[in-house]
Amino acid sequence: MHSIAIQYRQLQLQDYTALLHLANQVHGDGYLDQQSLAYYHQLSIKQGIDASFVAYADQQLVGFRLCWAAGQWQPDQWCSTDLWQTDIADTSYFKCNTIAPFWQGRGIGGELMSHSIAALKQQGAKAGVAHLWRQSPGNAAVKYFSKQGGQLVKIHPDKWREDSHNGYECVRCGFDCRCEAAEMIIYF
């Protein structure tokens, strides 16, 4: 197999269709839709800098990372803000990192993370928090985030259960998701 160069760039409107297809293929139907993606993308742009990135191989979307800029999102009941070492206003949110199955394990997720962290720092963020899927095969999501410098904040049982009752079909549990989220943070 010959080596295919991966191109990384900031998320653009023309990426939405391929991104939605990949997101729902990897995470389950209903994970993202056009409206939520447009809203999430808006949250990622601050001071003209976009912190969400895509990865392409031969014109095919093989991965993406969605991030929300510090000060542009509101923590919910799944965020343990009292355990963070940064203020909410200085903390960005890593919404999701998705790599096509064939392309997993090739460093694309880490490269997307590097691009996003550089953009978040330019925006003024001092940290980024995320909720990692603990039931990912081999707990790969938590391992990946830890390798990037992530530290565990708290484990949250049933994080996506309400979403699954509202139309999200978890690839593991169906419409009654009992998966756990590892709330983790990376300090920049």
N, C-alpha and C positions, 0 to 999 in steps of 0.2 A: 504494500500500500504506500503510495506516495504521500508526502507531507503536504497538507493543505494549510495555507496561511490563514489565520483568523484575523478578521478586521473588527476593531472595536470603535464605537462612536456613540455619541449621545443619542438617546431615544428621539425619534421623530414621528410625526403623524403617519407617514407612509409605512411605519413598522407595525402599526396597531393590529392589522388583520393577522399577520403571521404570529405576533406576540400572543394574541388571544388564543389562537389555535394551539400554540405550544403550551401556554399556561394551563389550559383546560385538559390537554392531553396528559401532562405530567401530574398535575395536582387534582384533577377531577372536574367534571362538568359543573359549571356555575361558579368556579373559583374566581374568575374575572369576567366582566362584560365590557362593552364599549363605553358605557357611562362611568363605571368605576375606574377603568383604565384612564380615561380622560381626566377624571378628578385626581387620581393618584399622580399622574404626570404633572398636572398643575402644581401639586404640593411639592414636587421635586425641584422646581425652578425658583431660585432666589438670587437677586442681584444679577439677573441675566445668565446665571450659571445653572445648567441642568445636571443633577446628580444621578439621573437614571441612564443606564447604558445598555447597549445591545451588542451581540457578537454574531458575526456572519462568517460562513465558510462557503465559498463559491456561490454567492448570492442567496444562500439559504440561512435563515435565522437559526442559530444553534444554541443561543442562550441570551438571557437578559437579567438585569438587576434593577429593581424599582426601589428608590429611596425617597424619603420625605425630608425636606430641609428643616433644620432646627428653627423653632418658633412658628412653624406653619402647620403643625398638627397638634391634636389634643390627646394626651394619654387617656386611656380608658381603664376599666377595672382590672385589666390584665397587666397593667404597668405598675411596678413597685417603686415609684419615684422616690420614696423615702430611703431606699437602699442604693440609689445612684449617687455617685460622687460629683455629679454635675447638676446644674439647674436644668429644669425642663426647657427653658428658652435656649439653652446651649446644646441640647441633645437632639440629634437627628434620629430618624427611624428607618431601619432597613426592612422595607415591606416584604420583598421576596427576591429570591435568587433562583433562577430556573435554567437548567441545562438539559437539552435533548438527550434522552437516554444513551444513544450511540456515542455522544460526545462527552459523557461524564467521565471524570477521572483523568482529564487531560490538562488540568490547570486553568480552564476557562473561567470557572467560578472565582478563583483567586484573582485572576486578571481583572474581571469585572469589578470585584471588590476594591482593588487598588485604584481603578479609575474613579469609582464612586467616592472613596475616602478622600482622594485628592480634590475632587469637586466640592465635597462637603466642607473640607478644611478651608477652601477658598471662600465658601459662603460664611465661614466663621464658626462652624460647629466644633465642639470640643469632644464629642462622643457620639456614638450611634448605638441604639438599642434595637433588639430584634426578638421575635418569638420563633424559636426553631422547633421543627417537627421531630419530636423524640422517637416516633415510630418509623421514621424514614429507614429504608433498608440499611442494616448495619449501623443505625444511628448516624448515618453519613452527614446529615445536616448539622448536628451538634459538633461532630468531629471537625468538619470543615470550618465552622465559625470559630471554634477553639484554636485551630491552626492559624487563623487570621488575627489572633490576639484576644478573642472573646472570652469574657469571664461570666460564669453563671451568677445570676441574680436570684432567681426563684423558679421552681417548677409549678406549672399551672395545669391541673387536670381539666379535661373537657373544654379546652380553650375554643375549639371550633364547633362545639355541639349545637349551639344556637344557630350558627351559619348553616349547619347540615339540616336543621329543622326548617330552614328558610330557603331550601333549594340547592345548597351546595352538596354535591355527592362526593364524599371522601373516597379516594381510591382504595382505602383500606377498610373503612367501616360503612360505606354507603351513606344513607340519610340519617344515621344516628352515630355521629362521630364521637368516639371516646378517647381520641388521641390526646397526648399531653404536649404542652409547649414548654420549652426551656427558655425563660426570659434571660437573655444574655446581653452584655454591653461591651463595646470596644471603646477605650479611651484613646483619643488621637494625640 
